[in-house]
């Protein structure tokens, strides 16, 4: 619809406001065009779009698709656009600007118990443009304490943790999520697996 407001003064301190509303004809969606996805695969984007070709165009469905794409957190900007084809059809265009797709981290520190510690890891929230999440982290402590007793000294020399995880948010393009994670922790001569 097209809404045109008009203001008509009726006195020094008041006016009438009229809204002329021109309803436009009902149109169908011809094509849904996606632009700017250099990394993210098109099926990853399309599975979160709630509108389809030959469907009657709805502004609320378009905005719901925009919201769902924004929730993925893969894009810096999403600009939906409507391009009229004729009196009965429109194309819907999504112009996307992708975010950087990975994070790398390093840590270093000193602890009175474990001495110097350090490590790092990475996280890919849109791994290879497939929407999958892969992360890996490793941390190690280097202890050369002289204050521990001789019986405990060997048990305090090593401290390390390792973890890896994988998440598929849409298994076979359905709404089913699957994930797997593994961890390893070693303190002295004790090891813990998860």
Buried (B, 14 or more C-beta within 10 A) or exposed (E): EEEEEEEEEEEEEEEEEEEEEEEEEEBEBBEBEBEBBEBBEEEBBBBBBBBEEEEEBEEEBBEBBBEBBEEBEBBEEBEBEEEEEEEEBBBBBBBBEBBEBEEEEEEEEEEEEBBEBBBEBEBBBBBEBBBBBBBBBBBBBBBEEEEBEEEEBEEBBBBBBBBBBBBBBBEEEEEEEEEEEEEBBBBBEEEEEE
